[in-house]
Amino acid sequence: MNTNLQLARLLQLASPALPVGAYTYSQGLEWAGESCVIRDEASAGLWIADLLRHGIGRFEAPLVSALMAAWTATDTKEILDLNAEFLASRESAELRAETVQMGFSMRRLLRDLRDENLAPIATLVEALPEAAFPTVWA
């Protein structure tokens, strides 16, 4: 894959316009506002810091890193195990549905790219009964 295409793919993954529906999910922000946990800029900063520190920073980011390493090593068993671990970590049906819907959308995007370099990844991802968003994103 040429360098320009690699950069374009990376920028696409990092874009807030990535067509997976993430903009429709708030990770509980609306509830925090409605219940007055978030009242102002300072309390919003604390809420976001807690989300990063306790959720994303301690579990999700390390899991994505492990998934990226597993994809690089073509370690199918580890990819499947990490996907199952992430799905099991969702505390509610809503959070599970969120990651499965976004994983489905990432699968569709991967298929729509029709990139022969991504074909082995697409094959494995298509075989997953439920793909968590981080599994396909990684």
Helices and strands as residue ranges (DSSP letters): H 3-14, G 22-24, H 29-34, H 41-50, I 51-60, H 61-72, H 76-89, H 93-113, G 116-118, H 119-127, H 133-137
